[in-house]
Amino acid sequence: MAFGEGWDVPVGANPWSDFHWFHVSPRSALVVVVLSEDVVWYSGHFVDGRMAPCLGKGCELCGAGTGGQVRYVLPVVEISTRRVGLMEVSQSIGQLIRSWVDRRGELRGMTLEFTKATHAKQSRTNVGYVDTECPPWYRSCRVPDVKTALVLTWKKAGFDVPEGMAGG
């Protein structure tokens, strides 16, 4: 564990532990509250069991015919553990969440329940809107920097980072 003084993490330091990526278990539901109105999306390719970012013009994965997908990343807090992290969802789930935002009026404070369709790990993920009063403690949760988390995740996996996001 590294320690430092001041607000800036030194160049070359690894702030990796600051980011937790939630995954839906086939055994239980994951109930989260969205922490921010800011939605981050990216276009990517599914490669070797994970999402790699599309590099745009000249992308080797596009050239190889690897299909692309739009992914949305939301900063969330899990209700049962109060653990803050990030949740990546597909375009179809993102559009469903957006339809709830259109009716509800805001994304921040929305409670979502994620489940797997079956007990298989690779099963389709389902999401439901939980129409309930959010616990007041969620407002004091630190909102993770989604773009930095994406950049660090991609770098750790050995992927190139798309132009314009290299600041992480």
Stockholm file with secondary structure:
# STOCKHOLM 1.0

chainA/1-168         MAFGEGWDVPVGANPWSDFHWFHVSPRSALVVVVLSEDVVWYSGHFVDGRMAPCLGKGCELCGAGTGGQVRYVLPVVEISTRRVGLMEVSQSIGQLIRSWVDRRGELRGMTLEFTKATHAKQSRTNVGYVDTECPPWYRSCRVPDVKTALVLTWKKAGFDVPEGMAGG
#=GR chainA/1-168 SS CCCCSSSCCCTTCCCGGGCCBCCCCSSSCEEEEECCSCCEEEEEEEETTEEEECCSTTCHHHHTTCCEEEEEEEEEEETTTCCEEEEEEEHHHHHHHHHHHHHHSCSTTCEEEEEESSSSTTSCEEEEEECSCCCGGGGGSCCCCHHHHHHHHHHHTTCCCCTTCTTC
#=GC SS_cons         CCCCSSSCCCTTCCCGGGCCBCCCCSSSCEEEEECCSCCEEEEEEEETTEEEECCSTTCHHHHTTCCEEEEEEEEEEETTTCCEEEEEEEHHHHHHHHHHHHHHSCSTTCEEEEEESSSSTTSCEEEEEECSCCCGGGGGSCCCCHHHHHHHHHHHTTCCCCTTCTTC
//
